[in-house]
């Protein structure tokens, strides 16, 4: 559950776009992305990043 709707939207959109691009999204991937978003929240103040910046960081992680 995300307290910031921009973080939730960007995360969900990145996962959907990755799946549409052919990346297999399963429970493990979702768990790893949730951990990554949590790490980002500890590193950045996510409230000051816009959706596009959050989306770009998550898509980059999914592509790696």
C-alpha positions in Angstrom: 0.0 0.0 0.0 1.4 3.4 -1.0 0.7 6.5 1.0 1.6 8.7 -2.0 -0.7 8.1 -5.0 2.0 9.3 -7.4 4.3 6.5 -6.2 1.6 3.9 -6.5 0.5 5.0 -9.9 4.1 5.2 -11.2 4.9 1.8 -9.8 1.8 0.1 -11.3 2.3 1.8 -14.6 5.9 0.7 -14.8 4.9 -2.9 -14.0 2.2 -2.9 -16.6 4.4 -1.3 -19.3 7.2 -3.8 -18.5 4.8 -6.7 -18.9 3.5 -5.3 -22.2 7.2 -5.1 -23.3 7.6 -8.8 -22.7 9.1 -8.8 -19.2 7.5 -11.6 -17.1 6.0 -10.0 -14.1 5.4 -12.5 -11.3 5.1 -12.4 -7.5 8.9 -12.4 -7.1 9.3 -9.3 -9.5 6.6 -7.4 -7.7 8.2 -8.2 -4.3 11.6 -7.0 -5.6 10.1 -3.8 -7.0 8.4 -3.1 -3.7 11.7 -3.5 -1.9 13.3 -1.2 -4.4 10.6 1.4 -3.9 11.1 1.1 -0.2 14.9 1.7 -0.8 14.1 4.7 -2.9 11.9 6.1 -0.2 14.9 5.8 2.2 17.3 7.4 -0.3 15.1 10.1 -1.8 12.2 12.1 -0.6 9.7 10.5 -3.0 7.1 13.2 -2.3 9.3 15.8 -4.2 9.8 13.5 -7.3 7.1 13.6 -9.9 5.4 10.5 -11.4 7.7 10.5 -14.4 10.9 10.5 -12.4 9.6 7.6 -10.1 8.4 5.7 -13.2 11.8 6.1 -14.9 13.6 4.8 -11.9 11.3 1.7 -11.6 11.4 1.0 -15.4 15.2 1.2 -15.3 15.2 -1.3 -12.4 12.8 -3.6 -14.3 15.0 -3.5 -17.4 18.2 -4.4 -15.6 
